[in-house]
Amino acid sequence: MATVKKDDRLTSSQGFMCVGFAGVFSKTVTSPLEVVKIKSQVGTFHCKKGFLHSFLVVYQKEGIRGFWKGNLVSCLRLFPYSAVHLATYKQIVHLHMDELGYVSQWRAIFAGGLAGISAALATYPLEVAETRLIAQNCREPTYRGVVHTLSKIYQTEGLQALYRGFSLTILGAFPFSIGCYAVYINLDKMWREPQFRFTALQNFINGCIAAGVAQTLSYPFETVKRKMQAQNPWLPHYGGADIHFTGMLDCFRQVIRNKGILTLWSGITANMVKIVPYFGLLFSCFEMCKQVCLYRNGYIVSPLSYKLAPGVDQSMGPTEVEEVKRYLKNRKFQSQQGSRW
């Protein structure tokens, strides 16, 4: 998957905040595509006539506000998801390191899959809330806000409703990891050069390709998961789901029998269109935030350029740079005091 590159010149909190802000910004900008994708997966009436027509129907029925339904809960979910994912990934990778600290590509992807499952488990109720908020008509809402959505689901449907469909997250992690691995083992052949020579643009393209392949392979599991999250017999139109089912297997069976197997990839166009702008904004916004932090830490001369600060060792961590600055400042102060005497 396309991920931002870790920079040891940032503190842990700075890195986390840069990733968080970049994620919030890219999610917010691409929210209309996410809304159309999830509505298509659930099977609401908005998305019966294709990708472009879905935007028109959403605008006509719900207005411009309809394209940002569920964005707040999606952004709130990003922070605990990232924290759990990072902590779990580090622990798993550490267990699989050899004596030289090396981890194979397959084990790294496997660790990423397990970390993703752990993070999804911790934040799954927020994902259910996001699906419910997007599936409903915002002009005739059943749910009003994140807290109201979670409390109403818990009160009317029980705790299990907040984790309905989670098993599909686990099942979908396997084809997702296989897709990532299939792309990364062929990168050398595609670019005809070793991976350590890849430019930033090449790494960006690699991440987008890996995301496209992996998400396409795991997409049927996500489609059924969204239908399970949305369906509720007490909501108008059963929560917007286009079929009625009793469980995961029955949902697969009903979709294939009544709608056709290709319906499992409903909304895939919106998902593919979203990949490039989402990761492009993610990378560019992260780099902008990183420049501000590097300037604040004393590594570069301006937050508007990457021109390195003279006399600063770029291999040192931010704490070490701060200690050196403090030492030089004290030394200068002492020399000034000595010259006065």
C-alpha positions in Angstrom: 0.0 0.0 0.0 1.0 3.6 -0.5 2.2 4.9 2.8 4.1 8.0 3.8 7.9 7.5 4.5 9.1 7.7 8.0 11.5 10.6 8.7 13.7 10.2 11.8 14.0 14.0 12.0 10.4 14.2 13.2 9.4 13.4 16.8 6.8 10.6 17.2 4.0 13.1 18.0 5.0 15.3 15.0 4.9 12.3 12.7 1.6 11.1 14.0 0.0 14.6 13.7 1.4 15.0 10.1 -0.1 11.7 9.1 -3.4 12.5 10.8 -3.8 15.9 9.3 -2.9 14.6 5.8 -5.4 11.8 6.2 -8.2 14.1 7.3 -7.5 16.5 4.5 -7.4 13.8 1.8 -10.5 12.0 3.2 -12.4 15.3 3.2 -11.6 16.3 -0.3 -12.4 12.8 -1.7 -15.5 12.3 0.4 -18.0 12.6 -2.5 -16.4 9.6 -4.2 -16.5 7.7 -0.9 -20.2 8.5 -0.5 -21.1 7.3 -4.0 -19.0 4.1 -3.5 -20.7 3.2 -0.2 -24.2 3.9 -1.5 -23.4 1.7 -4.5 -22.2 -1.1 -2.2 -25.2 -0.8 0.0 -27.5 -0.7 -3.0 -29.5 2.5 -2.4 -31.7 3.9 -5.1 -29.2 6.6 -5.8 -26.8 4.3 -7.6 -29.0 2.3 -10.0 -27.9 4.0 -13.2 -24.1 4.1 -12.9 -21.3 6.2 -11.6 -21.9 9.7 -13.0 -25.7 9.6 -12.6 -25.2 8.7 -8.9 -23.7 12.2 -8.2 -26.7 13.9 -9.9 -29.2 11.9 -7.8 -27.4 12.5 -4.5 -27.3 16.2 -5.3 -31.0 16.4 -6.3 -32.2 14.4 -3.3 -29.9 15.6 -0.5 -28.0 18.7 -1.8 -24.3 19.4 -1.6 -24.3 18.4 2.1 -25.0 14.9 1.1 -21.6 14.4 -0.4 -20.0 14.9 3.1 -22.2 12.6 5.1 -20.2 10.5 7.5 -17.0 12.4 6.8 -16.6 13.5 10.4 -16.8 10.0 11.8 -14.5 8.8 9.1 -11.9 11.5 10.1 -12.4 10.7 13.8 -11.8 7.0 13.2 -8.5 7.8 11.4 -6.6 8.7 14.6 -7.3 5.6 16.8 -7.0 3.4 13.7 -3.6 4.8 12.8 -2.4 4.6 16.4 -3.4 0.9 16.9 -2.2 0.0 13.4 1.2 1.5 14.0 1.7 0.0 17.4 0.6 -3.5 16.3 2.6 -3.4 13.2 5.8 -2.5 15.1 5.2 -5.4 17.6 4.6 -8.0 14.9 7.6 -6.8 12.7 9.9 -6.9 15.7 8.9 -10.6 16.3 9.9 -11.5 12.7 13.2 -9.7 12.5 16.3 -11.7 11.9 19.7 -11.0 13.7 20.4 -8.1 11.2 17.0 -6.5 11.7 15.8 -7.6 8.3 12.1 -8.6 7.6 11.1 -10.2 4.3 8.5 -8.4 2.1 5.9 -11.2 2.6 6.2 -11.0 6.4 6.0 -7.2 6.3 2.8 -7.4 4.3 1.4 -10.1 6.5 2.2 -8.0 9.6 0.4 -5.1 7.9 -2.6 -7.3 7.4 -2.8 -8.4 11.0 -2.2 -4.8 12.1 -5.1 -3.7 9.9 -7.4 -6.3 11.4 -6.5 -5.2 15.0 -7.1 -1.6 14.1 -10.4 -2.4 12.4 -11.5 -4.3 15.5 -10.8 -1.3 17.8 -12.6 1.2 15.5 -15.3 -1.0 13.9 -18.3 0.7 15.6 -17.2 4.0 14.0 -17.2 2.3 10.6 -20.7 1.0 11.2 -21.8 4.5 12.1 -20.2 5.9 9.0 -22.1 3.4 6.8 -25.5 4.2 8.5 -25.0 8.0 8.1 -24.1 7.7 4.4 -26.9 5.3 3.6 -29.6 7.5 5.1 -31.1 10.6 3.5 -29.7 13.6 5.3 -32.8 15.6 4.8 -34.9 12.9 6.6 -32.3 11.6 9.0 -32.8 8.7 11.4 -29.4 9.4 12.9 -28.0 12.8 14.0 -24.3 12.8 14.5 -21.7 10.2 15.7 -22.7 9.8 19.3 -26.5 9.6 18.5 -25.8 7.0 15.8 -23.7 4.8 18.1 -26.1 5.1 21.1 -29.2 4.4 19.0 -27.7 1.3 17.3 -26.7 0.0 20.7 -30.1 0.7 22.3 -32.3 -0.7 19.5 -30.1 -3.5 18.0 -27.6 -4.4 20.8 -23.8 -4.5 20.9 -23.5 -7.2 18.2 -24.9 -4.7 15.7 -21.9 -2.5 16.1 -19.7 -5.4 15.0 -22.0 -6.9 12.3 -19.9 -8.0 9.3 -16.5 -7.8 11.1 -15.7 -11.4 10.0 -15.6 -10.0 6.4 -12.8 -7.7 7.4 -10.7 -10.7 8.4 -11.6 -12.7 5.2 -10.9 -9.7 3.0 -7.5 -9.2 4.5 -6.2 -12.4 2.8 -6.9 -11.4 -0.9 -5.8 -7.8 0.0 -2.4 -9.0 1.3 -2.0 -11.4 -1.7 -2.7 -8.5 -4.1 -0.1 -6.3 -2.4 2.5 -9.1 -2.5 1.8 -9.9 -6.1 2.4 -6.2 -7.1 5.6 -5.7 -5.0 7.3 -8.9 -6.1 7.0 -7.7 -9.7 8.1 -4.1 -9.3 11.7 -4.9 -10.3 10.5 -6.3 -13.6 8.0 -3.5 -14.2 10.7 -0.7 -13.7 13.7 -2.8 -14.8 15.7 -1.6 -11.8 16.1 -2.5 -8.1 13.7 -1.1 -5.6 16.2 0.9 -3.7 16.7 3.1 -6.8 13.0 4.0 -7.1 12.2 7.8 -7.1 9.4 9.3 -5.1 7.1 9.3 -8.2 7.8 5.6 -8.8 7.0 4.8 -5.2 3.7 6.8 -5.5 2.8 4.9 -8.7 3.7 1.6 -7.0 1.4 2.4 -4.1 -1.5 3.3 -6.3 -1.1 0.1 -8.4 -0.9 -2.0 -5.2 -3.9 -0.3 -3.7 -5.9 -0.8 -6.9 -5.1 -4.5 -7.3 -5.5 -5.3 -3.5 -8.8 -3.4 -3.2 -10.2 -5.0 -6.3 -9.5 -8.5 -5.0 -11.0 -7.8 -1.6 -13.8 -5.7 -2.8 -16.6 -8.4 -2.8 -16.0 -8.8 1.0 -16.3 -5.1 1.6 -19.5 -4.9 -0.5 -21.2 -7.6 1.6 -19.8 -6.0 4.8 -21.4 -2.7 3.9 -24.8 -4.3 3.2 -24.6 -6.1 6.6 -23.7 -2.8 8.4 -26.5 -0.9 6.8 -29.4 -3.4 6.9 -31.9 -2.9 9.8 -35.6 -4.0 9.6 -36.6 -1.0 11.7 -35.1 1.6 9.3 -36.9 2.9 6.2 -36.2 0.6 3.2 -34.3 -1.7 5.6 -31.5 0.8 5.9 -31.2 1.2 2.1 -29.9 -2.3 1.4 -31.2 -3.6 -2.0 -31.6 -7.2 -0.7 -32.8 -8.8 2.5 -30.7 -11.5 4.0 -30.1 -13.4 7.3 -26.3 -13.6 7.4 -23.0 -13.4 5.5 -23.4 -16.5 3.4 -27.0 -15.7 2.6 -26.0 -12.2 1.6 -23.5 -13.5 -0.9 -26.1 -16.0 -2.2 -28.8 -13.4 -2.6 -26.5 -10.9 -4.3 -25.3 -13.4 -6.9 -28.7 -15.0 -7.5 -30.8 -11.8 -7.7 -28.3 -9.1 -8.9 -25.5 -11.1 -10.6 -21.9 -11.7 -9.5 -20.6 -8.4 -10.9 -22.8 -6.6 -8.3 -20.2 -7.6 -5.7 -18.0 -4.9 -7.4 -20.7 -2.2 -7.3 -19.0 1.2 -6.8 -15.6 -0.1 -8.0 -15.4 2.8 -10.5 -15.7 5.4 -7.7 -13.1 3.5 -5.7 -10.6 3.4 -8.5 -11.1 7.1 -9.4 -10.5 7.9 -5.7 -7.1 6.2 -5.4 -4.9 8.7 -7.3 -6.3 12.0 -5.8 -6.5 10.4 -2.3 -2.9 9.2 -2.2 -1.7 12.3 -4.1 -3.3 14.6 -1.5 -2.1 12.4 1.3 1.5 12.5 0.2 1.6 16.2 -0.7 -0.2 17.3 2.5 2.1 15.2 4.6 5.2 16.7 2.9 3.9 20.2 3.6 3.3 19.4 7.3 6.7 17.7 7.5 8.4 20.8 6.1 6.9 23.0 8.8 8.1 20.5 11.5 11.6 20.2 10.0 11.8 24.0 10.0 10.6 24.1 13.6 13.2 21.4 14.6 16.0 23.4 12.9 16.8 21.1 9.9 15.8 23.4 7.1 16.1 27.2 6.6 12.4 27.8 5.6 9.1 25.9 5.7 8.7 26.7 2.1 11.8 24.9 0.8 13.9 21.9 1.5 17.2 23.9 1.7 19.1 22.3 4.6 20.2 24.5 7.5 24.0 25.0 7.4 26.0 23.2 10.1 23.2 20.8 11.1 23.8 17.1 11.0 20.7 15.7 9.2 21.4 12.2 10.7 20.8 13.3 14.2 17.4 13.1 15.9 15.4 16.2 16.9 16.3 15.7 20.6 20.0 15.5 19.8 19.8 18.7 17.6 18.1 20.5 20.4 20.8 19.4 22.9 23.6 20.6 20.6 21.9 23.9 20.1 21.5 24.3 23.9 25.2 23.3 24.4 26.4 25.8 21.8 24.2 28.5 23.3 25.5 27.9 26.8 29.1 27.8 25.5 28.6 31.1 23.7 27.1 32.7 26.8 30.0 31.5 29.0 32.5 32.9 26.5 30.8 36.2 26.5 30.8 36.3 30.3 34.5 35.4 30.3 35.4 38.2 27.9 33.7 40.7 30.2 35.8 39.7 33.1 
